[in-house]
Amino acid sequence: MDEFIKLVLGDLSIPTYLAAFFFSFLAILVSMRIGATSRDKFSPATPRKFSWYFLFWDNTKRIGTGLILMFLFYRFASAAIGRALSMEVAVGIGFFISMGLDQAIGYFKKKFDFLQVDREKLIDKLNTKQ
């Protein structure tokens, strides 16, 4: 079992992965918040008032896909970019995923239904709270 864990995690410790996830997630959060500022406030597909709840729930599958991709990037960072994982690299990976790969995920979200969230239910729930 130790060999399996070593193969899955590589040379990185669990605390290193957790810290890297933390910094990458902050980068993704900043990117999502910046993207939300350009939303159409009068669109029926978004709540009238900005909502962190909506932002997270509308992007849950996208965030989940990003977490999987982050782990893969962390695990193979030294082979992919030629340097070991550091927290600076983790932030860069977070922005790369949120701004670069996120565009690809957005494309697949439009093309395939498996990444879709039922926005109407979510919007109705948020708008009735106000």
Buried (B, 14 or more C-beta within 10 A) or exposed (E): EEEEEEEEBBEBEEEBBEBBBEBBBBBBBBBBEEBBEEBEEEEEEBBEEEBEEBBEBBBEBBBEBBBEBBBEBBBEBBEEEEEEBEEEBBBBBBBBBBBEBBEEBEEEBEEEEEBEBEBEEBBEBBEEEE
